[in-house]
């Protein structure tokens, strides 16, 4: 069952990743990217990396949700749903992506991998969390909330006009100056 779930999540991750470049709007591309990362997070969970899987899912879902909110607030078309092309310089992008893939594949196959020393820790999730964040995990969780509140507050204070570039308040029906 785990193998079937792994294969299904892999197919979903790749298909959603391809959809990012084939759908015709920013909103659909955003949600396709979120789905791709959630599938990758699910694969990490299946591989026993609970910490990385959950963090990947939480970070990507929140990042894509924030991106969708900003699209709704600031894009000229409603929520980024108007058709548009997500591909620019197709030939150049294809050359760069194929060259990058070949370089990474060659590196993974040709580089001599070191032999493993020692055994896995008793609780790999805790060991990974401590290796990445150390004693600062609680601090980083609080800082992330403060940073998000700061971004929202800065945007609110930076613009006196609404999302349609109209004056706010009692004279909202006036044309932009």
C-alpha positions as CSV (number, residue, x, y, z in Angstrom):
1,X,0.0,0.0,0.0
2,X,2.8,2.4,0.8
3,X,4.4,1.8,-2.6
4,X,1.2,2.5,-4.4
5,X,0.7,5.7,-2.3
6,X,4.4,6.7,-3.1
7,X,3.9,6.2,-6.9
8,X,0.5,8.0,-6.9
9,X,2.0,11.0,-4.9
10,X,5.0,11.0,-7.3
11,X,2.7,11.2,-10.4
12,X,0.6,13.9,-8.7
13,X,3.8,15.9,-7.9
14,X,5.1,15.7,-11.4
15,X,1.7,16.3,-13.1
16,X,1.0,19.3,-10.9
17,X,4.5,20.6,-11.5
18,X,3.9,20.4,-15.3
19,X,0.5,22.1,-14.8
20,X,2.2,25.1,-13.3
21,X,3.6,25.9,-16.8
22,X,0.6,24.8,-18.8
23,X,-2.4,26.4,-17.1
24,X,-3.5,29.8,-18.3
25,X,-3.6,31.9,-15.2
26,X,-1.5,32.9,-12.2
27,X,-4.1,31.6,-9.7
28,X,-4.3,28.1,-11.3
29,X,-0.5,28.0,-11.5
30,X,-0.3,28.9,-7.8
31,X,-2.6,26.2,-6.7
32,X,-0.9,23.7,-9.0
33,X,2.4,24.5,-7.4
34,X,0.9,24.1,-4.0
35,X,-0.5,20.7,-4.9
36,X,2.9,19.6,-6.2
37,X,4.6,20.6,-3.0
38,X,1.9,18.9,-0.9
39,X,2.5,15.7,-2.8
40,X,6.2,16.0,-2.2
41,X,5.5,16.5,1.5
42,X,3.4,13.4,1.4
43,X,6.3,11.5,-0.1
44,X,8.6,12.7,2.6
45,X,6.0,11.5,5.2
46,X,6.0,8.1,3.5
47,X,9.8,8.0,3.7
48,X,9.7,8.5,7.4
49,X,10.8,12.1,7.5
50,X,7.9,13.4,9.4
51,X,9.5,16.7,10.3
52,X,10.5,17.6,6.8
53,X,7.2,16.3,5.3
54,X,5.0,18.4,7.7
55,X,7.2,21.5,7.4
56,X,7.1,21.2,3.6
57,X,3.4,20.9,3.5
58,X,2.8,23.7,6.0
59,X,5.3,26.1,4.5
60,X,4.1,25.6,0.9
61,X,0.4,25.8,1.7
62,X,0.9,29.0,3.6
63,X,3.2,30.5,1.0
64,X,0.8,29.7,-1.8
65,X,-2.2,31.1,0.3
66,X,-0.3,34.3,0.9
67,X,0.5,34.5,-2.8
68,X,-3.1,34.0,-3.7
69,X,-4.2,36.7,-1.3
70,X,-1.7,39.2,-2.8
71,X,-2.9,38.3,-6.3
72,X,-6.5,39.1,-5.3
73,X,-5.4,42.3,-3.7
74,X,-3.0,43.7,-6.3
75,X,-3.5,42.1,-9.7
76,X,-5.5,44.0,-12.2
77,X,-7.5,41.0,-13.3
78,X,-9.8,39.3,-10.8
79,X,-7.6,37.0,-8.7
80,X,-5.2,36.3,-11.5
81,X,-7.8,34.2,-13.4
82,X,-7.5,35.9,-16.7
83,X,-5.7,33.9,-19.4
84,X,-2.0,34.5,-19.7
85,X,1.1,32.5,-20.7
86,X,3.3,31.2,-18.0
87,X,6.1,30.5,-20.5
88,X,8.6,33.0,-21.7
89,X,11.6,32.3,-23.9
90,X,10.6,28.7,-24.4
91,X,13.7,27.6,-26.3
92,X,16.1,29.2,-23.9
93,X,14.2,27.8,-20.9
94,X,14.3,24.3,-22.5
95,X,18.0,24.5,-23.1
96,X,18.8,25.7,-19.6
97,X,16.5,23.1,-17.9
98,X,17.9,20.2,-20.0
99,X,21.5,21.3,-19.3
100,X,20.7,21.7,-15.6
101,X,19.1,18.2,-15.4
102,X,22.0,16.6,-17.2
103,X,24.6,18.3,-15.0
104,X,22.7,17.2,-11.8
105,X,22.1,13.7,-13.1
106,X,25.8,13.4,-14.0
107,X,26.9,14.7,-10.7
108,X,24.7,12.3,-8.8
109,X,26.0,9.3,-10.8
110,X,29.7,10.3,-11.1
111,X,30.5,11.7,-7.7
112,X,31.9,9.1,-5.3
113,X,29.5,9.0,-2.4
114,X,31.0,8.7,1.1
115,X,30.5,5.6,3.2
116,X,28.1,5.9,6.1
117,X,29.6,6.3,9.5
118,X,27.6,5.6,12.6
119,X,23.9,4.6,12.9
120,X,20.7,6.6,12.7
121,X,19.6,8.4,15.9
122,X,16.9,7.0,18.1
123,X,14.5,9.8,17.1
124,X,15.5,11.1,13.6
125,X,12.8,13.8,13.6
126,X,14.0,15.3,16.8
127,X,17.6,15.1,15.7
128,X,16.9,16.8,12.4
129,X,14.9,19.5,14.1
130,X,17.7,20.2,16.6
131,X,20.3,20.1,13.8
132,X,18.4,22.6,11.7
133,X,17.1,24.9,14.4
134,X,19.0,24.1,17.5
135,X,17.5,25.7,20.6
136,X,15.8,28.4,18.5
137,X,12.7,26.5,17.3
138,X,10.3,28.4,19.5
139,X,11.9,31.7,18.7
140,X,11.6,31.0,14.9
141,X,8.0,30.0,15.3
142,X,7.3,33.4,17.0
143,X,9.4,35.3,14.6
144,X,7.5,33.9,11.6
145,X,4.2,35.1,12.9
146,X,5.7,38.5,13.6
147,X,7.2,38.7,10.1
148,X,3.9,37.9,8.5
149,X,2.1,40.5,10.6
150,X,4.8,43.0,9.6
151,X,4.4,42.3,5.9
152,X,0.6,42.7,6.1
153,X,0.9,45.9,8.2
154,X,3.5,47.4,5.8
155,X,1.2,46.7,2.9
156,X,-1.8,48.3,4.6
157,X,0.2,51.4,5.5
158,X,1.9,51.6,2.1
159,X,-1.2,52.1,0.1
160,X,-3.8,54.7,0.8
161,X,-5.9,53.5,-2.2
162,X,-7.9,50.3,-2.6
163,X,-7.2,47.4,-4.9
164,X,-8.9,49.2,-7.8
165,X,-6.8,52.4,-7.4
166,X,-9.7,54.4,-6.1
167,X,-9.6,56.7,-3.2
168,X,-10.6,55.1,0.1
169,X,-13.2,56.6,2.5
170,X,-16.2,58.8,1.8
171,X,-15.0,59.9,-1.6
172,X,-14.5,56.3,-2.9
173,X,-16.6,57.0,-6.0
174,X,-14.2,59.6,-7.3
175,X,-12.0,58.8,-10.3
176,X,-8.3,58.2,-9.5
177,X,-6.1,61.4,-9.7
